[in-house]
Amino acid sequence: MTVMQTLPAATEDTPTRTDICSAAPRRHPRPDGQDRYTISEVAAFTGLTAHTLRWYERIGLMSHIDRSHTGQRRYTNRDLDWLDLVGKLRLTGMPVADMVRYAELVREGDHTFDERRELLETTRRDVLARIAELRDTLAVLDRKIDFYSSERTR
C-alpha cells in the first residue's frame, strides 16, 4: 500500500514540505543524477503506453517533463515515483479529473494541503465502501463454494 508522507524540505527563508510516495519504494533503474529516461524506457518500466504518458502530460496529470536538446522527453526518478502514485490512485477508482486536480494542488504548494487531504480522504472512503462490497461478495462466493463442496461429498 502506498502512503503519502510529508517530509521537510529546506529553503532559504521558510521550510516547506514536499509530498513523497513511500511504502518500500520501488527500486529505480538508475540512481538519482543519472536518471534520464526516454518515454519508451518509462513505458517499459511502468507498463503504461507512450500514448498514455503523453496524454498524462497533456491533461496536466504530469508536471512539465524536461526535454533533451532534440526535444525528446526525459523522465526522472521523481517522475517514476509520481507515476507510481497515479497508478495507485487509478486503482482506487479516483476519477481522472480528481487526479488532475490533485496534481494541480501539489504544484500550487503547501497552502493546498487541506484540499489535497480532503480529496484523498474522499477517495479513501470510496475504497473502504468498495472493500466492504467485495467482502460481502466474497462471503456469497464462499457460501456457494461450501454448498457445492458439501453436495459433492454426499
C-alpha positions in Angstrom: 0.0 0.0 0.0 1.3 3.4 -0.9 1.0 6.1 1.7 1.7 9.8 1.4 4.3 11.1 3.7 5.3 14.7 4.1 8.9 15.4 4.6 10.5 18.8 5.4 12.5 20.4 2.5 14.7 23.2 3.5 14.6 26.5 1.6 16.4 29.8 2.2 13.8 31.6 4.3 11.0 29.2 5.1 10.9 25.5 5.4 8.5 23.8 3.1 7.1 20.3 3.0 7.1 18.0 0.0 4.8 15.1 -0.7 6.6 11.8 -1.5 5.3 8.4 -2.1 6.6 5.8 0.2 6.0 2.2 1.2 9.1 0.3 0.3 9.8 2.5 -2.7 10.4 0.7 -5.9 14.0 0.5 -6.9 14.8 2.9 -9.7 16.6 1.6 -12.7 19.2 4.3 -12.3 20.5 6.3 -9.4 19.5 10.0 -8.9 21.6 12.3 -11.0 21.8 9.6 -13.8 18.0 9.3 -14.1 17.2 10.5 -17.6 14.7 8.0 -19.1 13.2 8.1 -22.6 9.4 7.7 -23.0 10.0 4.2 -24.3 12.0 3.3 -21.2 9.3 4.7 -18.9 6.7 2.8 -20.8 8.6 -0.4 -20.4 9.2 0.2 -16.7 5.7 1.3 -15.8 3.6 -0.7 -18.2 2.0 2.4 -19.5 1.9 3.2 -23.2 3.8 6.1 -24.6 0.4 7.5 -25.7 -0.8 7.4 -22.1 2.3 9.1 -20.9 1.9 11.9 -23.4 -1.8 12.2 -22.5 -1.0 12.4 -18.8 1.3 15.4 -19.6 -1.3 17.0 -21.9 -4.1 16.9 -19.4 -1.9 18.2 -16.5 -1.6 14.9 -14.6 2.2 15.1 -15.1 4.1 18.3 -14.5 6.3 19.5 -17.3 8.7 16.9 -18.5 12.2 18.0 -19.3 13.3 17.6 -22.9 16.7 16.8 -24.5 18.3 19.1 -26.9 16.5 17.2 -29.7 13.1 17.6 -28.0 12.9 14.1 -26.7 11.2 13.7 -23.3 13.5 12.9 -20.4 11.8 11.5 -17.3 13.4 11.3 -13.8 13.1 9.0 -10.8 10.8 11.6 -9.3 8.5 11.3 -12.4 8.6 7.5 -11.9 7.5 7.9 -8.3 4.7 10.2 -9.4 3.5 7.7 -12.0 3.5 5.0 -9.3 1.2 7.2 -7.2 -1.0 7.9 -10.2 -1.2 4.1 -10.8 -2.3 3.6 -7.2 -4.9 6.4 -7.5 -6.2 4.8 -10.7 -6.6 1.5 -8.8 -8.8 3.3 -6.2 -11.2 4.3 -8.9 -10.4 8.0 -8.4 -11.8 9.9 -11.4 -9.2 11.4 -13.7 -10.5 14.9 -13.1 -9.8 14.4 -9.4 -6.3 13.1 -10.1 -5.6 16.1 -12.3 -7.0 18.4 -9.5 -4.7 16.7 -7.0 -1.7 17.2 -9.3 -2.6 20.9 -9.7 -2.8 21.3 -5.9 0.6 19.6 -5.4 2.1 22.1 -7.9 0.4 25.1 -6.2 2.2 24.4 -3.0 1.9 23.9 0.7 -1.2 26.1 1.2 -3.2 23.3 -0.6 -2.5 20.6 2.0 -6.1 20.7 3.4 -7.7 20.3 0.0 -5.3 17.5 -1.0 -6.1 15.7 2.2 -9.9 16.1 1.6 -9.5 14.6 -1.9 -7.6 11.7 -0.5 -10.0 11.2 2.4 -12.9 11.1 0.0 -11.1 8.5 -2.2 -10.3 6.5 0.9 -14.0 6.4 1.9 -14.9 5.2 -1.6 -12.2 2.5 -1.4 -13.5 1.3 2.0 -17.0 1.1 0.6 -15.8 -0.9 -2.3 -13.8 -3.2 0.0 -17.0 -3.8 2.1 -18.9 -4.7 -1.1 -16.2 -7.1 -2.2 -16.1 -8.7 1.3 -19.9 -9.3 1.0 -19.4 -10.7 -2.5 -16.7 -12.9 -1.3 -18.9 -14.2 1.5 -21.6 -15.2 -1.0 -19.0 -16.9 -3.2 -17.6 -18.8 -0.1 -21.1 -20.0 0.8 -21.8 -21.2 -2.7 -18.4 -23.0 -2.9 -19.1 -24.6 0.5 -22.6 -25.7 -0.7 -21.2 -27.3 -3.9 -18.4 -28.9 -1.9 -20.7 -30.4 0.6 -23.1 -31.6 -2.1 -20.3 -33.4 -3.8 -19.4 -35.4 -0.7 -23.0 -36.8 -0.3 
